Amino acid sequence: MGLDKSFEPVLRFMVVSDIHVHDTETVERERFANAIRYAYDIAESSGSYKKLDALYIVGDFADNGSEASMRATKDIIDRNVKEGTKVILTMASHEYKFDGEEGARRRFAEIFTQPFDTHEVINGFHFIAVTTTGGCNFKEPQKAFARGQLKAAAADDSRKPIFFFQHPHITDTVYGSINWGEDELTAILMDYPQIINFSGHSHAPINDPRSIHQRHFTSLGTGTLSYFELDEFDKITGTIPDDDDKAAQMLIVEADAQNRVRIYPFDVLTNGFFPYTWKIDVPSDPSTFLYTDDRYKTTSVPRFADDAVCSFECADGSVTISFPQAIPADGEQYVNSYDIVIRRSSDNEIVRQLSVWSGYYFTDMPKKISRTVTGLDGGTEYTAEIYPSGFFKNRSRTPLRGAFKTT
């Protein structure tokens, strides 16, 4: 899957966040450079419109905000961004880690020579970006800036999308926004349904279908180029999944002359699009929104194939359970996770329950899931039940079952 060939853009830009460029040479620098190069490759291999009009970087671009990390970020931009592409950055908590907010703002102004809060008009579309203060918060100066600039943008053309950027998610919008969201801009943004809001902070995967959300306006998570974190708290690994450092994602965004918008999640590690194209045809009309909380009303659930089997490798008081990926629920591209229930065969009592990720956030997601469970009694017979779950609280009630005996 790639760009929608039937869509004729008059605007194209890329969005990244949470790059975490370190003082020393780390993989994040290469990922950031590749992301920019891939965005140009996408643009230049598209149809009649071959421009990349802007690059928006939505905070935590520098891991600790030191001069070395900021200058390294600037160097990657200078070496890879071509003439005609506007570059805008916002700062947030990680930029303030080195010696506080005052020092970070001084370095930012010197190195990037741009305001902390910006309002750009690119090809007739309004772009508003706000930098946090006090960590990841927004105080009255930032709120006043947002109010004034949004009012001006809407007065220009209330039907056009307004692209709005800040580092933390708006609370209770996209996946990741419960643990990593702020609500200080909510009341301001709610007056403008045409806003398409971009935020990071959570490191949540952008190919999660919950990474786009529409209620009062449209919200999108922007992922990370560094490491994943997820926003569910019952997993055996906690919120940090296995192989969390295999993370490099970005968004490519297009708009056309009719104010329609297309958003394409892209995996930088494999130089390929995820199998989603998010469509916003009338940004100013919430009644047309497709990605609302109504998605949680689904009755479809993921299921295992009829010939699916699970296997067991037993050791003293432990077992490694392996099973294939299930078939996603209707309308979903992946399975989100699996709940594993282990019962003692003699009395059917539950002795262990655990939940594991499917690895959906990897383009090359594993075809089989394996998990070792310890703390079982030796020489004992058990049964295992594996329940696949979708993204919208749609857990299957029909498990994959198997039996094993520990040694």
C-alpha angles and dihedrals in degrees: 000000000000140000117339102259092200091058116088109201128201091186134038130176140160128227128202134164141176094037093155099202106194130212089253131049109284135158092266091073092056092046092052093049091047091049091057093045092048091050090056091046089053092048096045094048094049127096125278095324109069104164132116100207101183147005115209119193110194105203140290091065089140117052095218105003096243121151090252093055094044093048091047089054091049091049092054090050093048093049097047111027115089131215112280096038116109114217121205126175132187126198132223142161099319093053087057097052099089101062106337138276099299094056093044092052091049092052092043092054092048098045103036099027095211134113120265091237119037142187114193130175110211119181089339095308122115120234119189122183128181128194119217126240131202090030107304100349138109119225129190097283091056092043091050090049091051093048094049098043094045091051090052093046093050091047089057093058121338093198096058119093115253111214109215125186134193132146106243119058120251103257117261096013121091128018107285095031097107094062097026105031138108126204100199095104097039098097091048097048094045092073091065114059089176090070116115103197125203123196142158133178097114099069086220116160114266092213089065103107088227089063087087117058133173128191117115090000137345121283130188133186116225101206124210144275093213120046138338128248123177133205104232120095106198098073120117090235093047117230093322110080128211113279089016091163092067089089129125118136138151141173128242112202129193133182129189136209091269090059092251116146133208123193123196122192110215133195111220095191093063098025092235143114123253113237095263134097111181113208129203110178101169107024094181096054116072091190087072096051114126102188102062133131088272084088087077090065092073120130095195117103134187117259140190120250115260092250096046116128134180124221133207135209110193131202134165104314095339142082135196110217119201128185139159125256114271126236110268122246117265110287094015126105098206146018111253102208148327131242114211120201120189119196130187106243096218096064104006090239118155110245101169136018123183139163125214135187121249093222091241090151091072118082086214092045114179117269090212132037121217126184131172117220118198134184097062125135116262120246092018132131119233140172125219128209120194119197119190117216131201128211099265102059088276104141119173117243092203110079133196104245136203141156134225142167123222120226 
